Every structure is written in C-alpha cells, then in structure tokens.
Amino acid sequence: MNRYKVCVYAICKNEEQFVDRWMDSMSEADLIVVTDTGSDDKTAEKLLSRGAVVYVDPVKPWRFDAARNLSLDHVPEDVDICVCTDLDELFEKGWRDRLEQAWTPDAKSGRYIYNWSLKADGSPDVQMYYSKIHSRQGFKWVHPVHEWLSYYGAETLKTVEIEGVVLNHYPDGTKSRKSYLPLLELAVDEDPAGSRVNYYLGREYMYNYEWQKCIDTLKRYLSLPTSVWKEERSAAMRWIAKSCFQLNDLKQAYSWYYKAIAETPDMRDPYIECAKMAYLISDWPTAFFMSEEALKIKEKSKTFVNMGYCWDYNPNDLAAISCYRLGMFERAKEHAEAALLFSPEDERLKNNLRLIEGKLV
C-alpha cells in the first residue's frame, strides 16, 4: 500500500504527439495535473481522455517560472510529493516504488538521475542529477527561463537521494530555443548579481556564436561573490576557453582550460575538451596528456552535468590518436582497443586500430 500521495504536474503547449507515452510513464502517480498554456492542437483533449486533470492558462508575456507556478498552484494541498516533468520526459518503470522507499516524513526534495540526451543505443549522453521532486509546501519557481525551484519553507531543506529513479529526456527537435536569449537577458536585468542567470546567459551567447559576449558575461559571472559553485565555475571557464579558441586566441584558450581543470580536477570534462582542442591543432603532447589524465577519473559528478563525450569512446580515441602521432604504438593499440569496446561497429575506430597494428608488425 502506498504511504504517500504523489502528483505529477507539468506545463505543455502543442505536444499532442507526446501525450500517450508520457501518460503511460507517469501513470504510477496518484494524480496527473497539466497546465496547458495555449495549445491550438488536441493536446488538452487528449490529456483529458487519458485521465489527466487539465487547466488551460495562457501565459502572456511568456516566462517559464510563471507557467510552472501556475501549474504548481493547481496541485491539491493534500498531495505529499510533487513530481514536475515535461511531456518530452519519461521515467523508467518502477519509479514510484523507488521514490516511496527513499522518501521520509521530513524530506523536502529528492535527487535522481536525469538524462538530458541519449545516444542512439539508448545509453546516457548528457547526464546530470535533478531535484524536481519536492514536497507540496514551501517551494516556488524563479527566473523567466532555466527556472529552478526556490525553497522558502521554515523547516530545514532535507534532500533525499532517490536511488534507481531515472528520468529520460527525448527533446523535440522541431522546437526552437530562440526565446531563451531574450528571456535570459531579462533574467539578468531582474537579478544582475545572480550567479545562475549570469552563467546561463553567458552559455547562451556561446550557443549563439556570440563569442566575445560569452567571454565578457562569464568573466562577470566569475567575479560575482555568489559564484561559488566550483563545478559551475569550471564550466564557465570551459566556455570562455572554447570562445577564445573560436576567436583564434590559443594562449587564452589554453589558460582558461587550465583554470577549469584547477577548479575541478576530479571532473573529466575540462581535460577532454582541452584534448579535443589540442587534437584540432595537432598539439599531440597536450592531447595525449589531457586524455590520459581524464581516464584516471572513474566516477561521474553527482552535482553537475556530465557530457557524454567524456564517458564514451572519445577519451581513449583521443589518447590512441595522440599516442600514434607521438610514435607510442603499443600504448596507442591499448587505447584503440579500449575505444572500440565502447563502439564495436564504428568503422573509423576499426580502421584506426588496423593502422596502429600495422606499425607493430
């Protein structure tokens, strides 16, 4: 018998094609409440036919925190655990039981694995930990985009680890993120000293190929007294390094990658991204060193995004190529074989191994 009343809540707009699979995934909840923010397709009708409680609340001007808060307001007061997802996200089966096993009467939120993207074989690509499962009272969503849950309750915020709960994201490739940049600029206008919004704005400039704006914004982010999260600081340094590389400033690019490594020496990402840059300019000693240093790190971060290319064949592939270029053929063979274990049907990796073996005859 279930000990807690669990409600999944979500916002949506024109997502009729996702309704059935999402409702199937969320069906372990006691209640599913959806706020439709203005669909002109059959999303609301289809959700209703599948048993969801649906409210229609257009949000103008659009901002994600306003929509999320409307959605949360529609969750009944007697709910014990709120589970926020989007219609393009699916839980792996059995999530409800695992949630109940981990939850405690004094818990306020729960952390679980979120795969933002998956590889073709279904394995994780970009992976992080999420905390969008929370108690009914004491939370509100803040910021126009890249919104997050802010806790204002009087009791201590206790977060439980929900082992075995995995939420997978299947992004809709037809959706544009063109609204993100103006919403992030608005967010910084509203909270100029906010580290989170400054970080995301700088990253968005990078996504939009506005390299100098990315550099300037993230340098400002790093100077803020609230910018104390080492993993996020390291990521900002990585994006500055990438932007410097795009502007052909190799000296600064290397410098910022070294700073990122110093900030988080136990994360693979800055090593591998530096190795990838070194590969592009045929700096084989650096590519070799950085890829082998990355491979010494055996565990993913539980507090920040883990990029898939740091945990698949790429580290060994970079090491194999740089070893080959440096004439270390035996070591190159070891890395090439290891890379192939991740992707045994990859013709390029197979050809690389054959080329290396030819040097050992």
C-alpha positions in Angstrom: 0.0 0.0 0.0 1.3 3.4 -0.9 2.4 5.6 2.0 2.3 9.0 0.2 0.0 10.8 -2.2 2.1 11.5 -5.3 1.1 14.0 -8.0 2.9 14.6 -11.3 2.4 18.1 -12.6 3.5 19.7 -15.9 3.1 22.5 -18.4 2.5 22.0 -22.1 1.8 23.6 -25.4 1.1 21.8 -28.7 2.5 18.5 -27.6 -0.3 16.1 -28.6 2.2 13.7 -30.1 3.8 13.1 -26.7 0.7 12.6 -24.7 0.2 8.8 -24.8 3.8 7.8 -24.0 4.0 10.4 -21.3 0.8 9.4 -19.6 1.9 5.8 -19.7 5.2 6.7 -18.0 3.5 9.0 -15.3 0.7 6.5 -14.6 2.4 5.3 -11.4 1.3 8.6 -9.8 -1.9 9.0 -7.9 -2.8 12.1 -9.8 -1.6 13.9 -13.0 -2.2 17.6 -13.3 -1.3 19.5 -16.5 -1.4 23.2 -17.3 -1.9 23.9 -21.0 -0.5 27.3 -21.7 -2.3 27.8 -25.1 -2.2 24.8 -27.4 -4.0 25.1 -30.7 -3.9 21.3 -31.3 -5.6 18.5 -29.5 -3.1 18.3 -26.5 -5.6 19.2 -23.8 -8.3 17.0 -25.2 -6.0 14.0 -25.5 -4.7 14.5 -21.9 -8.3 14.6 -20.6 -9.2 11.4 -22.5 -6.2 9.7 -20.8 -7.2 10.8 -17.3 -5.2 13.9 -16.6 -6.6 16.9 -14.8 -6.1 19.8 -17.3 -6.2 23.5 -16.7 -5.9 26.0 -19.6 -3.9 29.1 -18.5 -2.3 31.1 -21.3 0.8 32.9 -20.0 1.5 36.3 -21.6 4.1 37.6 -21.7 5.7 34.2 -21.6 8.1 33.2 -18.9 8.7 29.7 -17.6 8.6 30.4 -13.9 5.1 32.0 -14.2 3.9 28.9 -16.0 5.4 26.5 -13.5 4.0 28.4 -10.6 0.5 28.3 -12.2 0.9 24.6 -12.6 2.1 24.1 -9.0 -0.9 26.1 -7.8 -3.2 23.6 -9.4 -1.7 20.7 -7.4 -4.1 19.8 -4.5 -3.0 20.9 -1.0 -3.2 17.3 0.4 -0.5 16.0 -2.0 2.6 14.7 -0.2 5.1 14.6 -3.1 5.0 16.7 -6.2 6.8 15.4 -9.3 7.5 18.0 -12.0 8.2 16.8 -15.5 7.7 17.9 -19.1 5.8 15.9 -21.8 9.0 15.0 -23.6 10.4 13.3 -20.5 9.8 9.7 -19.4 10.6 7.9 -16.2 12.0 4.4 -16.3 9.4 1.9 -14.9 9.2 1.4 -11.2 10.0 5.0 -10.3 7.1 5.3 -7.8 8.2 2.4 -5.6 11.7 3.7 -5.5 10.5 7.2 -4.7 8.5 5.9 -1.8 11.4 3.8 -0.5 13.7 6.8 -0.4 11.2 9.4 0.9 11.0 10.2 4.6 8.4 12.2 6.5 10.8 15.2 6.9 12.1 15.1 3.3 11.5 18.3 1.2 13.1 17.3 -2.1 14.7 14.3 -3.9 17.6 13.9 -6.2 17.6 11.5 -9.1 19.3 10.8 -12.4 18.3 12.9 -15.4 19.5 12.0 -18.9 19.1 15.2 -20.9 20.0 13.3 -24.0 20.6 9.7 -25.0 22.8 8.0 -27.6 21.3 6.0 -30.5 21.8 2.8 -28.5 19.8 4.2 -25.5 22.8 4.8 -23.3 23.2 8.2 -21.5 24.8 11.1 -23.3 24.4 14.3 -21.3 23.6 13.3 -17.8 23.0 15.2 -14.5 21.1 14.9 -11.2 17.8 16.6 -10.9 15.8 17.8 -7.9 12.3 18.5 -9.4 10.6 16.1 -6.9 9.5 18.0 -3.8 7.0 18.4 -1.0 3.8 20.4 -1.7 4.6 23.4 0.5 7.5 25.8 0.7 8.6 25.9 -3.0 8.2 28.4 -5.8 9.7 28.6 -9.3 12.0 31.5 -10.1 13.6 33.1 -13.2 12.0 33.6 -16.6 14.0 30.7 -18.2 16.2 27.9 -16.8 13.8 28.3 -14.0 14.6 26.5 -10.7 12.8 25.6 -7.5 13.4 28.0 -4.7 12.7 26.8 -1.1 11.2 29.3 1.3 9.9 26.9 4.0 10.6 27.4 7.7 11.9 23.9 8.2 15.3 22.7 7.1 15.5 21.7 3.5 16.3 18.0 3.5 17.0 16.4 0.2 17.0 12.6 -0.2 18.8 10.5 -2.8 16.3 8.5 -4.8 18.3 5.5 -6.0 17.2 3.9 -9.1 14.9 6.7 -10.4 15.9 7.8 -13.9 14.1 10.4 -16.0 15.0 10.4 -19.7 14.6 13.4 -22.0 13.6 12.9 -25.6 13.8 16.5 -26.9 11.6 17.7 -29.6 14.0 18.7 -32.4 11.3 20.9 -34.0 11.2 23.3 -31.1 13.3 26.5 -31.2 15.2 28.0 -28.3 15.1 31.4 -29.9 13.2 32.8 -26.8 15.9 31.7 -24.4 18.3 34.6 -25.1 15.9 37.5 -24.6 14.4 35.7 -21.5 17.9 35.3 -20.1 18.8 38.9 -20.7 15.5 39.7 -18.9 16.6 37.4 -16.0 19.9 39.2 -15.7 18.1 42.6 -15.8 15.9 41.4 -12.9 18.8 39.9 -10.9 22.1 41.4 -12.1 24.0 39.8 -9.2 22.5 36.4 -9.6 25.2 33.8 -10.4 22.9 31.3 -12.0 21.3 33.6 -14.6 24.6 35.2 -15.5 26.1 31.8 -16.1 23.2 30.7 -18.3 23.3 34.0 -20.3 27.0 33.6 -21.0 26.5 30.0 -22.1 23.6 31.0 -24.3 25.8 33.6 -26.0 28.2 30.8 -26.8 25.3 28.7 -28.3 24.5 31.7 -30.5 28.2 32.0 -31.6 28.5 35.4 -29.9 32.0 34.6 -28.6 33.0 37.9 -27.2 29.7 38.4 -25.4 30.1 34.9 -23.9 33.6 35.8 -22.6 32.6 39.1 -21.2 29.4 37.7 -19.5 31.1 34.7 -18.0 34.0 36.8 -16.7 31.4 38.9 -15.0 29.8 35.8 -13.6 33.2 34.6 -12.2 33.6 37.9 -10.4 30.3 37.7 -8.6 30.6 37.0 -4.8 27.7 34.5 -5.2 29.6 32.4 -7.9 31.0 29.8 -5.5 29.8 26.5 -7.1 33.1 25.0 -8.3 31.6 22.8 -11.0 29.6 25.7 -12.5 32.7 28.0 -12.3 34.7 25.3 -14.1 32.0 25.1 -16.8 32.1 28.8 -17.3 35.9 28.7 -17.7 35.5 25.9 -20.3 33.0 28.1 -22.3 35.4 31.0 -22.1 38.2 28.7 -23.4 36.0 27.5 -26.3 35.1 31.1 -27.2 38.8 32.2 -27.1 39.6 29.3 -29.4 36.9 30.4 -31.8 38.5 33.9 -31.8 41.9 32.3 -32.6 43.3 33.3 -29.2 45.1 30.0 -28.4 47.1 31.3 -25.5 43.9 32.4 -23.6 42.1 29.2 -24.6 44.8 27.0 -23.0 44.9 29.3 -20.0 41.2 29.0 -19.3 41.2 25.3 -19.8 44.0 25.0 -17.2 42.0 27.2 -14.8 38.9 25.0 -15.3 41.0 21.9 -14.5 42.3 23.5 -11.4 38.8 24.4 -10.3 37.5 20.8 -10.7 40.5 18.4 -11.1 38.1 15.4 -10.5 35.9 16.1 -13.5 36.8 14.7 -16.9 35.2 17.5 -18.9 37.9 20.2 -18.9 40.6 17.6 -19.7 38.7 16.1 -22.6 37.6 19.5 -24.0 41.2 20.7 -23.9 42.4 17.4 -25.5 39.8 17.9 -28.3 41.1 21.4 -28.9 44.7 20.2 -28.9 43.7 17.5 -31.4 42.3 20.1 -33.8 45.6 22.0 -33.9 47.8 18.8 -33.8 49.2 19.5 -30.4 49.8 15.8 -29.7 51.7 16.0 -26.4 48.8 18.0 -24.8 46.1 15.8 -26.4 47.9 12.7 -25.0 48.4 14.1 -21.5 44.9 15.5 -21.2 43.1 12.4 -22.4 45.2 10.1 -20.2 44.5 12.3 -17.1 40.8 12.2 -17.9 40.8 8.4 -18.0 42.2 8.3 -14.4 38.9 9.8 -13.3 36.5 6.9 -12.8 33.3 8.4 -11.4 30.9 10.9 -12.8 30.0 14.1 -11.0 26.8 13.8 -8.9 26.4 17.6 -8.7 26.8 18.8 -12.2 26.3 18.0 -15.9 28.4 15.1 -17.3 29.0 15.4 -21.0 28.6 12.1 -22.8 31.7 12.5 -24.9 33.8 12.4 -21.7 32.5 8.9 -20.9 32.2 7.1 -24.2 34.9 6.1 -26.7 36.3 9.7 -27.1 38.9 9.7 -24.2 40.5 6.5 -25.4 40.2 7.5 -29.1 42.0 10.9 -28.4 44.6 9.0 -26.5 45.1 6.4 -29.2 45.5 9.1 -32.0 47.9 11.2 -30.0 50.0 8.2 -29.0 50.1 7.1 -32.6 51.3 10.6 -33.7 53.9 10.5 -30.9 55.2 7.1 -32.1 54.0 5.2 -29.0 52.3 2.4 -30.9 51.9 -0.2 -28.2 50.1 2.4 -26.0 48.1 3.6 -29.0 46.9 0.0 -29.6 45.7 -0.4 -25.9 43.7 2.8 -26.2 42.3 2.0 -29.7 41.1 -1.4 -28.4 39.5 0.3 -25.4 37.8 2.8 -27.6 36.4 0.0 -29.8 34.8 -1.7 -26.8 32.5 1.3 -26.5 31.5 1.3 -30.2 32.4 -2.1 -31.8 30.8 -1.3 -35.1 32.4 2.0 -35.7 34.4 1.7 -39.0 36.7 4.6 -38.2 37.7 3.1 -34.9 38.3 -0.3 -36.6 40.4 1.4 -39.2 42.4 3.2 -36.6 43.2 0.0 -34.8 44.3 -1.7 -38.0 46.5 1.3 -38.9 48.2 1.1 -35.4 48.6 -2.7 -35.6 50.3 -2.2 -39.0 53.0 -0.2 -37.2 53.6 -3.1 -34.8 54.3 -5.8 -37.5 
